[in-house]
C-alpha cells in the first residue's frame, strides 16, 4: 500500500510517538510504502531543524536520515492548486503522482476535502485503526 505522510504526522511520530509513530514504524517495517517528492523531504528536514533549534540543539540533527532512506522518492509532475493552504498542494500532487491510496495527515486544511481524486485523506489514528492494529 502506498501512502503520503504529511509533515505534521512525520514530526509527531519522530518526536512524540503515538499513532503517528505507528505509521512511521509501518514504513520502516515495510508494511506500507511512504512516497514523497524532493520538495516534501526538504520540508521534513526544514521542520526538524526548527525543532532542534527550539530544543537548543539537544536533538540529533540526523534524526530523519534513517527514515528518509525508507521513502520512495517520486518525481513531482502534477501541480495542484485546490487546498485552502497552498503549502498542502504538494502532498496532493505527490499522492497523485505516486498513485498513493492515502495521505496521512493531522492538518485540518488538508483533511477537509477527505478525498482528492482516488486518494483518501485520513488521520494517523484512522489509518492505524484500519490497517495497523
N, C-alpha and C positions, 0 to 999 in steps of 0.2 A: 504494500500500500504506500502510495506517495502522498506526502503532506508538505506544507509550507508552514514554518513556525514563525509567528510574529515576534518581534524583538522583545516585547514585554513578557512573553512566555519564556523565551530563552533566558532572559535576565533573572526572572523569578526562579526558574529552575536551577540555574547556576548558583545564585546567591542565597536563596531562601528555602528551596525544597518543595514539598507538597506535590500536587498533581502536575505542575509544570516539570518538576524533576522526573516524574514517572514518564512523561512524554520524551524527555531527553534520554533517559535510560533505554527506552524502546528504540531510539535511534542508534545508540551505542551498541545495543544488543542485536541490532539489525532486524528487529521485529517490524519496523517501518522504515521507509526511506524518506529522509527530510531533504528537500530541494531548496536551493537558494541561488540568487544571482550574485555577481560580484558586488553590486550596489547594496544588497541586503547584508552580505558579510561585512562590508565596510561599516554599515550602520551598527551591526552587532559589536564590532570592535570599538567603534566610537563611544557607544554607551558603556561598555566595560571600562574604557579609560576614564570616563566621567565617574563611574562608581569607585574606581581606585582612588581618584583624587578626593572624593568625598570621605573615603576611609583613610585618607592621608598616607597612601602608599602601603597599607597593611595587607594588601591582596596581591596575589601573584599576577603579574602583567600578562603572562602567557596562559591564563586560566582557560581561555577558549580554544587554544590550539588543538588539543585532542578532539574536541567536539567538531571543530571545523573540518577536520580530516574525515569525518563520517558523513559530511554533507555531499550531496550530488549537486555540483555547480552546473546550472543551466544558462544558456545564452539568453540574454534579455532581448526579446524580439517584439513582444506585444506591449504597446503603450495604452494604458488605461487611464481615463480621467473621469471616474464616476464617484469616487469616495468623497465624503464630506471633508476629510483631511487628506489633502493631496499626497502627503508622505505615505499614506497607506496604499496608494495605487500600485506601487512596485510589488507588493505582496500579491495583489490580484493578477497582475501581469505575469509574475513568476509562476503562480499556480496554473494559469492557462498554458504557458509555455512548457511547463513540466508535466502537464496532464495529471496534476495532483487531484486527489479526491477531496482533500480538506485543507483549509487554513485553520491552524490552531492559534487562537488569539484571546486576549483579555481586553482588547481595545473596543470600547463601546461604538466608536465610529466605524470600525471595521466589522464588528459583529452585527451592526444594524441591518444590512440587507439580508443576512443569514444565508444567502446563496448568490453566487456570481457564475452565471452560465451553468456549468456542470460541477462547480466547486461549492461544497458546503462550508460555511464559516462557523466554527464552534469553539467553545471554551475548552481549556485543558481538562477540566472536570468532566465535561460531557464526552470528550474524546476517550478519556481513561475509562469511564463507566461503560462505554460501548465496546471498546476494543482491548483494554489492558487489564481490567480487573476480572 
